[in-house]
Amino acid sequence: MLGHLNSKHVLEHLNLLTGGVEPILMCSCAKTKFCHRHLVADWLEKERGIIIKELNFPDLSRKNGYLVKRKNPSLFPEQ
């Protein structure tokens, strides 16, 4: 479904909804369960070339709708 959307318009709409304050995507899914928010975050990163960080989980990354442990955690954030 995301493929039918314009990522630029989606990001603009999120910014409009938040009054220009940086939007935060939230959910109530457990960190080990599938989450649509991860799919949206990955899509926006890929389409808009931005980085969307997972708060409170620096040693985890998103993959196919799940949070997974990083193989090589680093003290330095991803660029």
Phi and psi restraints in degrees (value plus and minus 20) as a CYANA .aco file:
   2 LEU   PHI     -83.7   -43.7
   2 LEU   PSI     -50.8   -10.8
   3 GLY   PHI     -81.6   -41.6
   3 GLY   PSI     -40.4    -0.4
   4 HIS   PHI    -108.1   -68.1
   4 HIS   PSI     -27.1    12.9
   5 LEU   PHI    -118.5   -78.5
   5 LEU   PSI     136.1   176.1
   6 ASN   PHI    -114.5   -74.5
   6 ASN   PSI      92.6   132.6
   7 SER   PHI     -82.1   -42.1
   7 SER   PSI     -52.4   -12.4
   8 LYS   PHI     -84.1   -44.1
   8 LYS   PSI     -64.6   -24.6
   9 HIS   PHI     -86.5   -46.5
   9 HIS   PSI     -58.4   -18.4
  10 VAL   PHI     -82.3   -42.3
  10 VAL   PSI     -66.9   -26.9
  11 LEU   PHI     -84.7   -44.7
  11 LEU   PSI     -60.2   -20.2
  12 GLU   PHI     -82.1   -42.1
  12 GLU   PSI     -60.6   -20.6
  13 HIS   PHI     -86.6   -46.6
  13 HIS   PSI     -61.5   -21.5
  14 LEU   PHI     -80.4   -40.4
  14 LEU   PSI     -63.2   -23.2
  15 ASN   PHI     -85.9   -45.9
  15 ASN   PSI     -55.9   -15.9
  16 LEU   PHI     -85.5   -45.5
  16 LEU   PSI     -63.2   -23.2
  17 LEU   PHI     -82.5   -42.5
  17 LEU   PSI     -52.5   -12.5
  18 THR   PHI    -114.6   -74.6
  18 THR   PSI     -15.0    25.0
  19 GLY   PHI      45.9    85.9
  19 GLY   PSI      10.4    50.4
  20 GLY   PHI      68.7   108.7
  20 GLY   PSI     -27.2    12.8
  21 VAL   PHI     -98.3   -58.3
  21 VAL   PSI     121.7   161.7
  22 GLU   PHI     -73.7   -33.7
  22 GLU   PSI     102.4   142.4
  23 PRO   PHI     -89.6   -49.6
  23 PRO   PSI     129.7   169.7
  24 ILE   PHI    -145.0  -105.0
  24 ILE   PSI     105.2   145.2
  25 LEU   PHI    -108.9   -68.9
  25 LEU   PSI     104.5   144.5
  26 MET   PHI    -147.1  -107.1
  26 MET   PSI     139.4   179.4
  27 CYS   PHI    -175.7  -135.7
  27 CYS   PSI     158.2   198.2
  28 SER   PHI    -135.8   -95.8
  28 SER   PSI      -3.8    36.2
  29 CYS   PHI     -91.6   -51.6
  29 CYS   PSI     125.8   165.8
  30 ALA   PHI     -88.1   -48.1
  30 ALA   PSI     129.3   169.3
  31 LYS   PHI     -83.9   -43.9
  31 LYS   PSI     -38.1     1.9
  32 THR   PHI    -116.3   -76.3
  32 THR   PSI     -20.1    19.9
  33 LYS   PHI    -121.4   -81.4
  33 LYS   PSI     138.2   178.2
  34 PHE   PHI     -80.0   -40.0
  34 PHE   PSI     122.0   162.0
  35 CYS   PHI    -164.1  -124.1
  35 CYS   PSI     105.7   145.7
  36 HIS   PHI     -84.3   -44.3
  36 HIS   PSI     -47.6    -7.6
  37 ARG   PHI     -79.6   -39.6
  37 ARG   PSI     -56.0   -16.0
  38 HIS   PHI     -84.9   -44.9
  38 HIS   PSI     -58.9   -18.9
  39 LEU   PHI     -83.8   -43.8
  39 LEU   PSI     -62.5   -22.5
  40 VAL   PHI     -85.8   -45.8
  40 VAL   PSI     -64.2   -24.2
  41 ALA   PHI     -81.2   -41.2
  41 ALA   PSI     -66.0   -26.0
  42 ASP   PHI     -81.7   -41.7
  42 ASP   PSI     -61.7   -21.7
  43 TRP   PHI     -82.9   -42.9
  43 TRP   PSI     -67.0   -27.0
  44 LEU   PHI     -83.6   -43.6
  44 LEU   PSI     -59.5   -19.5
  45 GLU   PHI     -80.5   -40.5
  45 GLU   PSI     -67.7   -27.7
  46 LYS   PHI     -86.6   -46.6
  46 LYS   PSI     -66.7   -26.7
  47 GLU   PHI     -94.2   -54.2
  47 GLU   PSI     -56.4   -16.4
  48 ARG   PHI    -125.2   -85.2
  48 ARG   PSI     -26.8    13.2
  49 GLY   PHI      47.7    87.7
  49 GLY   PSI      13.9    53.9
  50 ILE   PHI    -133.3   -93.3
  50 ILE   PSI     146.5   186.5
  51 ILE   PHI    -131.0   -91.0
  51 ILE   PSI     106.4   146.4
  52 ILE   PHI    -134.0   -94.0
  52 ILE   PSI      92.1   132.1
  53 LYS   PHI    -106.6   -66.6
  53 LYS   PSI     129.9   169.9
  54 GLU   PHI    -110.3   -70.3
  54 GLU   PSI      94.1   134.1
  55 LEU   PHI     -90.2   -50.2
  55 LEU   PSI     121.9   161.9
  56 ASN   PHI      47.6    87.6
  56 ASN   PSI     -15.8    24.2
  57 PHE   PHI    -154.3  -114.3
  57 PHE   PSI      41.7    81.7
  58 PRO   PHI     -86.4   -46.4
  58 PRO   PSI     -40.6    -0.6
  59 ASP   PHI    -113.7   -73.7
  59 ASP   PSI     -13.4    26.6
  60 LEU   PHI    -138.1   -98.1
  60 LEU   PSI     130.2   170.2
  61 SER   PHI    -151.2  -111.2
  61 SER   PSI     146.2   186.2
  62 ARG   PHI    -110.7   -70.7
  62 ARG   PSI     123.3   163.3
  63 LYS   PHI    -175.3  -135.3
  63 LYS   PSI      96.8   136.8
  64 ASN   PHI      32.5    72.5
  64 ASN   PSI      18.9    58.9
  65 GLY   PHI      69.0   109.0
  65 GLY   PSI     -15.7    24.3
  66 TYR   PHI    -144.7  -104.7
  66 TYR   PSI     137.9   177.9
  67 LEU   PHI    -112.2   -72.2
  67 LEU   PSI     111.8   151.8
  68 VAL   PHI    -148.5  -108.5
  68 VAL   PSI     130.6   170.6
  69 LYS   PHI     -89.8   -49.8
  69 LYS   PSI     114.5   154.5
  70 ARG   PHI     -87.6   -47.6
  70 ARG   PSI     120.9   160.9
  71 LYS   PHI     -91.9   -51.9
  71 LYS   PSI     -58.0   -18.0
  72 ASN   PHI    -147.7  -107.7
  72 ASN   PSI      59.0    99.0
  73 PRO   PHI     -79.3   -39.3
  73 PRO   PSI     126.2   166.2
  74 SER   PHI    -150.3  -110.3
  74 SER   PSI     132.4   172.4
  75 LEU   PHI     -95.2   -55.2
  75 LEU   PSI     -37.2     2.8
  76 PHE   PHI    -121.1   -81.1
  76 PHE   PSI     111.7   151.7
  77 PRO   PHI     -85.6   -45.6
  77 PRO   PSI     133.2   173.2
  78 GLU   PHI     -85.6   -45.6
  78 GLU   PSI     123.5   163.5
